[in-house]
Amino acid sequence: MKQHIAAALAMALVLGGSSLGFAQEADTDVTETTETDISAADNPEGLTLSEIEPAEGFTNDTINDEKVDSFIQAVSMIGRVGAHYSKLVQDEADEDRRAFLIETANQDIVRAIAAVPNITPAEFVAIDQASQSDDVLNDRILTRIKQVQAENRPKERLLFSIPAAEPEE
């Protein structure tokens, strides 16, 4: 069975699972001070990834290498968001609080993608969808992921929203 890049990635990571081998290898220590601040201003509508309309015109032929690298960086950021929230969600007994944490995590996923240079959340969704139906694009992305891992690039750090408020009743 073909491994696809980010299908259902947001919820799978928030709930603690991942179908991506490389996402599990990502640096998940998010307790330190980070260089990139993801704030509510980066996602003013509070959208989740499933609510983002994909950009048009993204195919293997129209996606340049720089955009592939940005997509991979965004997938890595999603993995970090998932790692950050996974234990919080799993350990939460209160269903309302748990739903609030999942919603916050899904909004932070969009914020994390928005913080990656050279890609928008709409472009991310479009590339993700294209990779699911285009095996050549999917293989191209997976090959580039392996190259990036081999290069052992320094990892960017990310500051997450801290859900200080209780969910509205």
Backbone as CSV, one residue per row, in Angstrom:
resi,resn,N_x,N_y,N_z,CA_x,CA_y,CA_z,C_x,C_y,C_z
1,MET,0.837,-1.178,0.000,0.000,0.000,0.000,0.882,1.241,0.000
2,LYS,0.549,2.218,-0.805,1.310,3.437,-0.971,1.164,4.332,0.246
3,GLN,2.268,4.869,0.737,2.217,5.795,1.865,1.948,7.197,1.335
4,HIS,0.888,7.830,1.814,0.582,9.194,1.407,1.049,10.162,2.471
5,ILE,1.327,11.371,2.054,2.028,12.335,2.866,1.265,12.804,4.094
6,ALA,0.118,13.430,3.922,-0.515,14.067,5.071,-2.006,13.792,5.186
7,ALA,-2.468,12.744,4.574,-3.896,12.438,4.630,-4.312,12.203,6.069
8,ALA,-5.292,12.922,6.495,-5.843,12.826,7.850,-4.784,13.058,8.916
9,LEU,-3.732,13.745,8.569,-2.605,13.943,9.479,-2.985,14.753,10.700
10,ALA,-3.720,15.807,10.532,-4.024,16.698,11.649,-4.675,15.959,12.811
11,MET,-5.773,15.282,12.566,-6.469,14.590,13.651,-5.679,13.392,14.140
12,ALA,-5.023,12.677,13.249,-4.251,11.515,13.670,-3.154,11.930,14.641
13,LEU,-2.476,13.017,14.367,-1.417,13.471,15.249,-1.971,14.001,16.556
14,VAL,-3.054,14.759,16.492,-3.652,15.288,17.712,-4.079,14.152,18.628
15,LEU,-4.588,13.089,18.050,-5.045,11.963,18.849,-3.941,10.967,19.154
16,GLY,-2.720,11.274,18.748,-1.581,10.490,19.190,-1.023,9.501,18.201
17,GLY,-1.586,9.378,17.030,-1.075,8.421,16.062,-0.519,9.126,14.856
18,SER,0.237,8.415,14.054,0.753,8.969,12.816,1.018,7.842,11.847
19,SER,0.625,8.057,10.602,0.930,7.067,9.583,2.268,7.372,8.931
20,LEU,2.899,8.464,9.344,4.149,8.883,8.729,5.335,8.481,9.586
21,GLY,6.212,7.696,9.024,7.396,7.295,9.760,8.294,8.466,10.105
22,PHE,8.465,9.406,9.193,9.375,10.506,9.446,8.832,11.457,10.500
23,ALA,7.534,11.579,10.631,6.958,12.494,11.623,7.303,12.029,13.028
24,GLN,7.434,10.746,13.222,7.764,10.227,14.531,9.215,10.495,14.883
25,GLU,10.049,10.766,13.899,11.450,11.045,14.148,11.710,12.527,14.389
26,ALA,10.719,13.354,14.218,10.892,14.799,14.351,11.207,15.165,15.783
27,ASP,11.919,16.265,15.954,12.224,16.801,17.265,10.920,17.282,17.893
28,THR,10.527,16.671,18.981,9.240,17.005,19.573,9.377,17.709,20.904
29,ASP,10.567,18.157,21.277,10.754,18.880,22.526,10.316,20.322,22.321
30,VAL,9.104,20.617,22.760,8.554,21.945,22.531,8.456,22.750,23.824
31,THR,9.137,22.303,24.871,9.057,23.011,26.137,10.041,24.171,26.216
32,GLU,11.036,24.198,25.373,12.018,25.270,25.387,11.472,26.508,24.684
33,THR,12.123,27.649,24.910,11.760,28.856,24.192,11.979,28.617,22.710
34,THR,11.076,29.137,21.895,11.164,28.871,20.473,11.402,30.142,19.695
35,GLU,11.865,29.975,18.454,12.192,31.122,17.622,10.994,31.661,16.872
36,THR,10.043,30.802,16.528,8.896,31.214,15.752,7.696,31.304,16.664
37,ASP,7.050,32.460,16.711,5.883,32.644,17.562,4.632,32.533,16.718
38,ILE,3.823,31.532,16.997,2.569,31.344,16.291,1.480,31.971,17.144
39,SER,0.855,33.005,16.634,-0.159,33.712,17.408,-1.508,33.644,16.712
40,ALA,-2.532,34.120,17.411,-3.879,34.141,16.848,-3.928,34.987,15.579
41,ALA,-3.032,35.950,15.445,-3.009,36.800,14.249,-2.679,36.000,12.993
42,ASP,-2.004,34.863,13.144,-1.658,34.030,11.995,-2.836,33.210,11.479
43,ASN,-3.905,33.149,12.242,-5.116,32.441,11.837,-6.305,33.181,12.443
44,PRO,-6.547,34.416,11.978,-7.560,35.257,12.633,-8.967,34.679,12.579
45,GLU,-9.261,33.869,11.591,-10.595,33.282,11.492,-10.735,32.057,12.375
46,GLY,-9.616,31.544,12.905,-9.672,30.351,13.733,-10.052,29.106,12.959
47,LEU,-9.653,29.039,11.691,-9.996,27.894,10.848,-9.155,26.676,11.198
48,THR,-9.714,25.517,10.914,-8.958,24.278,11.006,-8.594,23.843,9.590
49,LEU,-7.682,22.921,9.468,-7.200,22.490,8.156,-8.330,21.938,7.285
50,SER,-9.275,21.255,7.896,-10.381,20.684,7.115,-11.325,21.762,6.574
51,GLU,-11.243,22.984,7.100,-12.096,24.081,6.647,-11.433,24.948,5.575
52,ILE,-10.170,24.685,5.281,-9.412,25.472,4.306,-9.722,24.964,2.901
53,GLU,-10.099,25.872,2.024,-10.309,25.526,0.612,-8.946,25.408,-0.067
54,PRO,-8.702,24.328,-0.804,-7.390,24.172,-1.455,-7.188,25.188,-2.578
55,ALA,-5.955,25.639,-2.707,-5.596,26.506,-3.827,-5.707,25.689,-5.114
56,GLU,-5.900,26.384,-6.218,-6.070,25.685,-7.500,-4.756,25.640,-8.276
57,GLY,-4.660,24.656,-9.152,-3.548,24.580,-10.087,-2.303,23.898,-9.572
58,PHE,-2.411,23.094,-8.535,-1.235,22.424,-7.995,-1.185,20.987,-8.486
59,THR,-0.180,20.704,-9.319,0.089,19.360,-9.823,1.585,19.123,-9.725
60,ASN,2.016,17.912,-9.965,3.446,17.625,-9.948,4.205,18.541,-10.905
61,ASP,3.590,18.848,-12.034,4.251,19.691,-13.039,4.326,21.162,-12.640
62,THR,3.431,21.619,-11.780,3.407,23.044,-11.422,4.042,23.340,-10.065
63,ILE,4.376,22.323,-9.300,4.956,22.517,-7.963,6.478,22.475,-8.085
64,ASN,7.130,23.610,-7.743,8.585,23.648,-7.824,9.213,23.041,-6.561
65,ASP,10.517,22.828,-6.611,11.228,22.193,-5.499,11.144,23.012,-4.219
66,GLU,11.161,24.331,-4.347,11.058,25.197,-3.174,9.707,24.987,-2.471
67,LYS,8.653,24.827,-3.258,7.319,24.592,-2.691,7.260,23.215,-2.025
68,VAL,7.913,22.220,-2.607,7.981,20.893,-1.994,8.688,20.989,-0.646
69,ASP,9.808,21.717,-0.595,10.528,21.887,0.666,9.663,22.585,1.713
70,SER,8.906,23.587,1.294,8.009,24.279,2.230,6.910,23.344,2.716
71,PHE,6.385,22.524,1.828,5.365,21.547,2.200,5.924,20.588,3.255
72,ILE,7.138,20.111,3.033,7.766,19.188,3.974,7.983,19.869,5.324
73,GLN,8.409,21.114,5.293,8.592,21.856,6.535,7.248,22.001,7.258
74,ALA,6.181,22.255,6.516,4.847,22.379,7.114,4.399,21.050,7.734
75,VAL,4.670,19.943,7.050,4.323,18.630,7.600,5.071,18.407,8.912
76,SER,6.339,18.800,8.946,7.123,18.684,10.173,6.519,19.530,11.291
77,MET,6.100,20.724,10.959,5.478,21.599,11.958,4.178,20.989,12.473
78,ILE,3.411,20.375,11.583,2.177,19.714,12.004,2.508,18.587,12.988
79,GLY,3.570,17.866,12.706,3.999,16.812,13.620,4.337,17.349,14.994
80,ARG,4.949,18.511,15.036,5.286,19.125,16.320,4.036,19.571,17.070
81,VAL,3.087,20.127,16.351,1.822,20.512,16.990,1.155,19.263,17.567
82,GLY,1.111,18.205,16.769,0.512,16.967,17.236,1.213,16.408,18.460
83,ALA,2.527,16.435,18.451,3.288,15.937,19.593,3.015,16.784,20.838
84,HIS,2.886,18.069,20.651,2.629,18.984,21.766,1.271,18.698,22.412
85,TYR,0.260,18.498,21.605,-1.095,18.343,22.119,-1.490,16.900,22.421
86,SER,-0.810,15.941,21.869,-1.214,14.549,21.978,-1.424,14.101,23.424
87,LYS,-0.437,14.278,24.256,-0.546,13.838,25.646,-1.599,14.641,26.391
88,LEU,-1.673,15.945,26.106,-2.697,16.767,26.756,-4.092,16.224,26.475
89,VAL,-4.346,15.886,25.205,-5.653,15.373,24.808,-5.888,13.995,25.420
90,GLN,-4.908,13.132,25.361,-5.069,11.777,25.889,-5.297,11.772,27.399
91,ASP,-4.637,12.686,28.112,-4.737,12.711,29.572,-5.974,13.440,30.082
92,GLU,-6.658,14.159,29.225,-7.815,14.945,29.654,-9.050,14.058,29.799
93,ALA,-9.633,14.043,30.983,-10.817,13.226,31.242,-12.106,13.956,30.880
94,ASP,-12.120,15.261,31.049,-13.321,16.053,30.775,-13.519,16.181,29.259
95,GLU,-14.653,15.704,28.762,-14.905,15.689,27.316,-14.957,17.093,26.716
96,ASP,-15.536,18.067,27.428,-15.592,19.436,26.906,-14.195,20.026,26.794
97,ARG,-13.386,19.810,27.808,-12.009,20.311,27.794,-11.206,19.605,26.701
98,ARG,-11.441,18.319,26.550,-10.758,17.540,25.509,-11.110,18.084,24.117
99,ALA,-12.388,18.345,23.884,-12.829,18.912,22.598,-12.195,20.282,22.378
100,PHE,-12.094,21.066,23.445,-11.467,22.378,23.356,-9.993,22.252,22.973
101,LEU,-9.286,21.307,23.581,-7.871,21.087,23.253,-7.698,20.640,21.802
102,ILE,-8.570,19.764,21.332,-8.486,19.304,19.944,-8.732,20.465,18.989
103,GLU,-9.727,21.279,19.272,-10.008,22.447,18.429,-8.825,23.409,18.424
104,THR,-8.253,23.656,19.582,-7.084,24.543,19.677,-5.908,23.961,18.898
105,ALA,-5.694,22.664,19.022,-4.610,22.003,18.282,-4.819,22.139,16.780
106,ASN,-6.042,21.925,16.328,-6.320,22.025,14.898,-6.146,23.454,14.388
107,GLN,-6.463,24.439,15.195,-6.216,25.829,14.807,-4.719,26.121,14.802
108,ASP,-3.989,25.555,15.763,-2.536,25.741,15.792,-1.856,25.075,14.603
109,ILE,-2.437,24.013,14.074,-1.899,23.390,12.864,-1.926,24.390,11.715
110,VAL,-3.032,25.090,11.553,-3.142,26.097,10.492,-2.155,27.236,10.756
111,ARG,-2.029,27.646,12.012,-1.066,28.708,12.357,0.361,28.277,12.030
112,ALA,0.677,27.021,12.321,2.022,26.513,12.052,2.311,26.505,10.556
113,ILE,1.347,26.076,9.761,1.529,26.089,8.308,1.696,27.516,7.815
114,ALA,0.898,28.439,8.338,0.973,29.847,7.926,2.333,30.457,8.252
115,ALA,3.009,29.923,9.253,4.316,30.462,9.647,5.459,29.963,8.760
116,VAL,5.209,28.946,7.966,6.249,28.397,7.090,6.377,29.298,5.862
117,PRO,7.602,29.718,5.538,7.794,30.559,4.352,7.409,29.831,3.062
118,ASN,6.891,30.566,2.113,6.634,30.097,0.749,5.490,29.089,0.626
119,ILE,4.591,29.042,1.606,3.419,28.171,1.474,2.294,28.739,2.337
120,THR,1.099,28.662,1.812,-0.077,29.069,2.572,-0.837,27.813,2.982
121,PRO,-1.721,27.924,3.950,-2.533,26.759,4.281,-3.322,26.224,3.080
122,ALA,-3.832,27.106,2.227,-4.576,26.666,1.039,-3.666,25.912,0.072
123,GLU,-2.424,26.359,-0.078,-1.471,25.650,-0.935,-1.095,24.302,-0.316
124,PHE,-0.931,24.286,1.004,-0.628,23.032,1.687,-1.708,22.000,1.422
125,VAL,-2.966,22.406,1.593,-4.092,21.493,1.366,-4.086,21.010,-0.083
126,ALA,-3.832,21.914,-1.022,-3.818,21.541,-2.434,-2.712,20.531,-2.739
127,ILE,-1.529,20.751,-2.193,-0.412,19.826,-2.425,-0.702,18.481,-1.764
128,ASP,-1.251,18.524,-0.563,-1.612,17.282,0.118,-2.607,16.488,-0.716
129,GLN,-3.650,17.151,-1.190,-4.649,16.460,-2.008,-4.050,15.937,-3.308
130,ALA,-3.206,16.741,-3.934,-2.572,16.306,-5.182,-1.676,15.091,-4.942
131,SER,-0.964,15.073,-3.819,-0.063,13.941,-3.534,-0.828,12.653,-3.287
132,GLN,-2.075,12.766,-2.854,-2.881,11.572,-2.607,-3.350,10.914,-3.905
133,SER,-3.471,11.705,-4.957,-3.954,11.147,-6.222,-2.861,11.031,-7.290
134,ASP,-1.688,11.574,-7.016,-0.587,11.563,-7.978,0.611,10.849,-7.362
135,ASP,0.807,9.589,-7.747,1.900,8.805,-7.176,3.273,9.393,-7.481
136,VAL,3.424,10.054,-8.629,4.714,10.668,-8.977,5.022,11.802,-7.996
137,LEU,4.040,12.640,-7.714,4.227,13.724,-6.746,4.472,13.156,-5.362
138,ASN,3.703,12.171,-4.974,3.882,11.562,-3.668,5.295,10.999,-3.513
139,ASP,5.770,10.273,-4.520,7.130,9.722,-4.483,8.171,10.830,-4.452
140,ARG,7.930,11.896,-5.193,8.853,13.039,-5.213,8.977,13.651,-3.811
141,ILE,7.864,13.802,-3.132,7.875,14.373,-1.785,8.568,13.429,-0.818
142,LEU,8.225,12.145,-0.870,8.860,11.177,0.025,10.368,11.098,-0.201
143,THR,10.804,11.166,-1.455,12.236,11.160,-1.769,12.908,12.391,-1.179
144,ARG,12.257,13.540,-1.310,12.828,14.781,-0.761,12.875,14.736,0.762
145,ILE,11.877,14.126,1.393,11.885,13.981,2.852,13.121,13.193,3.278
146,LYS,13.409,12.119,2.575,14.585,11.309,2.902,15.870,12.110,2.719
147,GLN,15.920,12.940,1.671,17.093,13.786,1.453,17.256,14.797,2.582
148,VAL,16.161,15.411,2.999,16.213,16.397,4.079,16.663,15.732,5.371
149,GLN,16.131,14.558,5.649,16.549,13.832,6.850,18.041,13.523,6.803
150,ALA,18.531,13.116,5.638,19.950,12.786,5.496,20.828,14.009,5.692
151,GLU,20.334,15.155,5.285,21.088,16.400,5.460,21.118,16.838,6.916
152,ASN,20.190,16.274,7.720,20.120,16.582,9.143,20.088,18.082,9.394
153,ARG,19.178,18.739,8.693,19.032,20.186,8.823,18.634,20.561,10.239
154,PRO,19.074,21.743,10.689,18.626,22.204,12.006,17.108,22.366,12.006
155,LYS,16.524,22.036,13.115,15.072,22.105,13.217,14.651,23.472,13.739
156,GLU,13.598,24.029,13.158,13.039,25.278,13.661,12.258,24.983,14.926
157,ARG,12.164,25.956,15.769,11.420,25.813,17.012,10.106,26.567,16.875
158,LEU,9.117,26.158,17.621,7.779,26.685,17.468,7.152,26.918,18.832
159,LEU,6.547,28.082,19.026,5.844,28.385,20.261,4.355,28.216,20.010
160,PHE,3.700,27.379,20.799,2.298,27.068,20.599,1.424,27.960,21.452
161,SER,0.189,28.073,21.041,-0.794,28.732,21.864,-0.980,27.903,23.119
162,ILE,-1.168,28.571,24.220,-1.444,27.866,25.459,-2.918,28.096,25.756
163,PRO,-3.725,27.053,25.700,-5.147,27.245,25.920,-5.421,27.589,27.380
164,ALA,-5.380,28.888,27.682,-5.562,29.351,29.053,-7.035,29.428,29.418
165,ALA,-7.866,29.726,28.464,-9.285,29.883,28.748,-9.979,28.526,28.716
166,GLU,-10.995,28.414,29.492,-11.823,27.207,29.484,-12.774,27.292,28.294
167,PRO,-13.234,26.188,27.787,-14.184,26.205,26.680,-15.472,26.906,27.095
168,GLU,-16.040,27.608,26.146,-17.299,28.284,26.418,-18.400,27.256,26.545
169,GLU,-19.326,27.516,27.453,-20.438,26.579,27.651,-21.678,27.053,26.991
